[in-house]
Amino acid sequence: MDWQLIDLGSEFIAGIAAPESFDESFHIVISDDEVLTIDGVYPWRPLDQDQWRWLGLDVIASHYLGQINNVPVFTNEVDPEADNPEGYEFMTLWSFVSQVDPQLFSLIGRARQIVEWNRNHRYCGRCGQETTGFESDRSRRCQSCNLTFYPRLSPSIIVCVNKGEEILLARNLKAPVNYYSTIAGFVEPGESIEETVHREVFEEVGLRVKNLKYYGSQSWPFPDSLMFGFHAEYESGEFVLQESEIADAGWFHYTNLPNKPAMFSISGWLIDDFLKRARASSDP
């Protein structure tokens, strides 16, 4: 099967139990959170069955991800001390940001998160005994105390706040000097997603918001976030920055924005969505 002709958005079907037999397969190879790439091959693609067989790396664990037109897709964790095979190179997940399309990035991120979950839960966090994987669902279970470990997902919000033709953008302490983005934060226990939006905006910049509108979501595997995107309107308040996180924040007119997130991330999508509506409303 020619990988370049595949439409992952419609043809990939996620799964847990691999088929008993198959003639073809795809393999995403991961070592110490880095993804194997084939030198000189662009855009990136996973290894086919023959390439994987001849790679000759020691396998720590293999996980079935799903299928594409009945061809199974696996992620294979290999020895982190292994050298790069000739003609191949291991690259960080960040290297793929904006270098592959969103559907492919989502698949690579899925693979890395599953490998990390399996590696982090080989032993029970309650009693210390070894855990066992199950084929009926994506879990590892302690045979001693019966505690079950599922892949971790950390729900979080990201919100584009507007005040008329201006949007709220903030610069994180760790961000480059002229890089601004929308407000984001993790959901606390007991909160709804909407409550998190209100709390995070107030905690980070001291403002109250209203008229929340859900936009969409994005899996963000750094390391395991599930981002819920919103638009909201300014209601009240003056800027009071959370000094431990925010270096600067302000209102920016849609015609005069600083360096903003790329369209690869949901923050970029939110800003672009606001820009389109602002431009449309300003047209005579």
C-alpha positions in Angstrom: 0.0 0.0 0.0 1.3 3.4 -0.9 1.4 5.5 2.3 1.3 8.8 0.4 -2.2 7.9 -1.1 -3.7 7.3 2.3 -6.3 9.7 3.8 -5.8 9.2 7.5 -8.8 11.3 8.4 -11.2 8.9 6.8 -9.3 5.6 6.5 -7.6 5.1 9.9 -9.7 3.1 12.3 -8.4 3.0 15.9 -8.3 -0.4 17.6 -6.9 -2.4 20.5 -6.8 -6.1 19.5 -4.5 -6.8 16.5 -5.6 -9.2 13.8 -4.2 -12.8 14.1 -2.7 -12.7 10.6 -1.8 -10.1 8.0 0.4 -9.7 4.9 1.2 -6.0 5.3 1.7 -3.7 8.3 2.9 -0.2 9.2 5.3 0.5 12.2 6.0 3.7 14.2 9.2 3.0 16.0 9.9 4.9 19.2 13.0 5.0 21.4 13.2 7.1 24.6 10.3 9.2 23.3 11.9 9.9 19.9 10.4 8.7 16.6 12.4 6.8 13.9 12.6 8.6 10.6 14.0 7.3 7.3 16.9 9.5 6.0 16.0 11.3 2.8 12.3 10.4 2.9 10.0 13.4 3.0 7.2 13.7 4.1 7.6 11.3 7.0 6.0 7.9 6.9 6.1 4.9 9.1 8.1 1.8 8.2 6.5 -0.9 6.2 6.6 -4.5 7.3 9.8 -5.4 5.4 11.7 -2.4 6.7 10.6 -3.2 10.2 11.7 -6.8 10.0 15.1 -5.9 8.7 15.7 -3.1 11.2 17.3 -5.5 13.7 16.5 -3.5 16.9 15.7 -5.1 20.2 12.0 -4.7 20.9 10.8 -3.7 24.4 7.0 -3.7 23.6 4.7 -3.5 20.7 1.2 -2.0 20.6 -1.5 -2.2 18.0 -2.9 1.2 17.1 -5.6 0.4 14.6 -5.8 -0.3 10.8 -5.8 1.5 7.5 -7.8 -0.3 4.8 -7.3 -3.6 6.8 -3.6 -3.0 7.1 -2.6 -3.0 10.8 -0.6 -0.1 12.3 1.7 -0.8 15.3 4.0 1.3 17.5 7.1 -0.5 18.6 9.2 0.6 21.5 12.9 -0.3 21.1 16.0 -0.2 23.3 16.7 3.5 24.2 20.4 2.8 24.2 20.3 1.6 20.6 22.3 3.4 18.0 20.6 4.9 15.0 20.4 2.2 12.3 22.2 3.1 9.1 19.9 5.2 7.0 17.6 6.1 9.9 17.5 8.8 12.6 15.5 9.2 15.8 13.9 12.6 16.1 11.9 14.3 18.9 8.1 14.7 18.6 8.6 18.5 18.5 10.4 18.0 15.2 7.1 16.9 13.6 5.2 20.0 14.6 4.1 21.8 11.4 6.2 19.3 9.4 3.4 16.8 8.9 -0.3 17.2 8.5 -2.5 17.2 11.6 -4.0 13.7 11.1 -0.5 12.2 10.8 0.8 14.2 13.8 -2.2 12.9 15.8 -1.3 9.3 14.9 2.4 9.8 15.9 1.3 11.5 19.1 -1.0 8.6 19.9 1.8 6.2 19.4 4.2 8.1 21.7 1.6 8.5 24.4 0.8 4.7 24.4 4.4 3.8 24.6 4.9 6.2 27.5 1.9 4.9 29.4 3.1 1.3 29.0 6.6 2.2 30.2 5.4 4.2 33.2 3.0 1.6 34.5 4.9 -1.7 34.3 4.8 -1.7 38.1 1.8 -0.9 40.4 1.9 2.6 42.0 0.1 1.3 45.0 1.8 -2.0 46.0 4.8 -2.1 43.7 4.0 -5.4 42.0 4.4 -6.0 38.3 1.3 -5.2 36.1 -0.1 -7.1 33.1 -1.5 -5.8 29.9 -5.0 -6.7 28.7 -6.2 -7.3 25.2 -9.8 -6.4 25.8 -9.0 -2.8 26.5 -6.1 -0.4 26.7 -5.1 -1.0 30.3 -2.5 -2.6 32.6 -3.7 -4.3 35.8 -2.0 -5.3 39.0 -2.6 -8.9 39.7 -1.9 -8.4 43.4 -4.2 -5.5 44.4 -6.3 -5.3 41.2 -5.5 -1.6 40.5 -6.0 -0.7 36.8 -3.9 1.8 34.9 -5.3 3.4 31.7 -3.4 5.8 29.4 -3.3 9.2 31.0 -5.2 12.1 29.5 -5.0 15.6 31.0 -8.0 17.7 30.0 -7.2 21.4 29.6 -8.9 24.5 28.2 -7.6 27.1 25.8 -9.7 30.3 25.2 -9.6 33.2 22.8 -11.1 36.2 24.6 -12.2 39.2 22.6 -13.3 42.8 23.5 -14.8 44.1 20.3 -12.1 44.0 17.6 -9.3 43.2 20.1 -8.3 39.9 21.5 -6.5 39.0 24.7 -3.0 37.6 24.1 -0.4 36.7 26.8 3.2 35.8 26.8 4.3 32.9 29.0 7.5 33.4 31.1 9.2 30.7 29.1 8.1 32.0 25.7 10.3 34.1 23.3 10.0 37.8 23.8 7.6 38.5 21.0 5.6 35.3 21.1 2.0 35.7 22.4 -0.8 33.2 22.7 -4.3 32.6 24.1 -5.0 31.7 27.7 -4.8 28.0 28.6 -4.8 25.8 31.7 -5.5 22.4 33.1 -8.9 21.3 34.5 -8.9 20.8 38.3 -10.8 18.0 40.0 -14.5 18.7 40.4 -14.5 21.4 37.7 -16.5 21.5 34.5 -14.7 22.6 31.4 -16.6 25.9 31.4 -15.6 26.6 35.1 -12.0 26.0 34.2 -12.2 28.7 31.5 -13.5 31.3 34.0 -11.0 30.3 36.6 -7.9 30.2 34.4 -8.6 33.6 32.8 -9.1 35.2 36.2 -6.0 33.5 37.7 -3.7 34.3 34.9 -4.7 37.9 34.0 -7.4 39.0 36.5 -10.3 39.3 34.0 -13.8 38.1 34.0 -15.3 36.6 30.8 -18.8 35.8 29.5 -20.7 34.2 26.6 -18.5 31.1 26.2 -18.8 29.3 22.9 -17.2 25.9 22.4 -15.0 25.8 19.3 -13.4 22.4 19.1 -10.7 20.1 20.6 -7.2 18.9 19.8 -5.0 16.1 21.2 -1.7 17.7 22.2 0.9 15.0 23.2 3.3 17.2 25.2 2.9 15.0 27.1 -0.7 14.1 27.3 -3.1 17.1 27.0 -6.6 17.1 25.5 -7.3 20.7 24.6 -10.8 22.1 24.7 -11.0 25.3 22.7 -13.4 28.2 23.5 -14.2 31.7 22.4 -15.3 34.1 25.1 -16.1 37.8 25.5 -14.6 40.2 28.0 -16.9 41.1 30.9 -14.9 43.1 33.5 -11.7 43.6 35.3 -8.2 45.1 34.9 -5.0 43.2 34.2 -3.5 41.5 37.2 -0.9 39.1 35.9 0.0 35.8 37.5 3.7 36.5 38.0 4.7 32.8 38.2 3.4 32.1 34.7 2.6 35.3 32.7 5.3 37.8 31.6 3.0 40.1 29.7 -0.6 40.4 28.5 -2.7 42.9 26.6 -5.5 43.6 24.1 -4.4 43.5 20.5 -6.4 44.8 17.5 -7.0 42.1 14.9 -5.0 44.2 12.4 -2.0 44.5 14.6 -1.1 41.2 16.2 2.3 40.1 17.6 3.9 36.8 16.7 1.2 34.3 17.2 0.9 30.5 17.3 1.1 28.6 14.0 -2.0 27.1 12.4 -0.9 23.7 13.5 -2.2 24.2 17.1 -5.7 24.9 18.4 -4.5 28.3 19.6 -3.7 29.2 16.0 -7.1 27.9 14.9 -8.9 30.0 17.5 -7.1 33.2 16.6 -7.6 32.6 12.8 -11.3 31.9 13.4 -11.7 35.3 15.2 -9.7 37.1 12.5 -12.0 35.8 9.8 -15.1 36.9 11.6 -13.6 40.3 12.5 -12.6 40.9 8.9 -16.0 39.9 7.6 -17.8 42.2 10.0 -15.5 45.1 9.0 -16.1 44.8 5.3 -18.4 47.4 3.9 
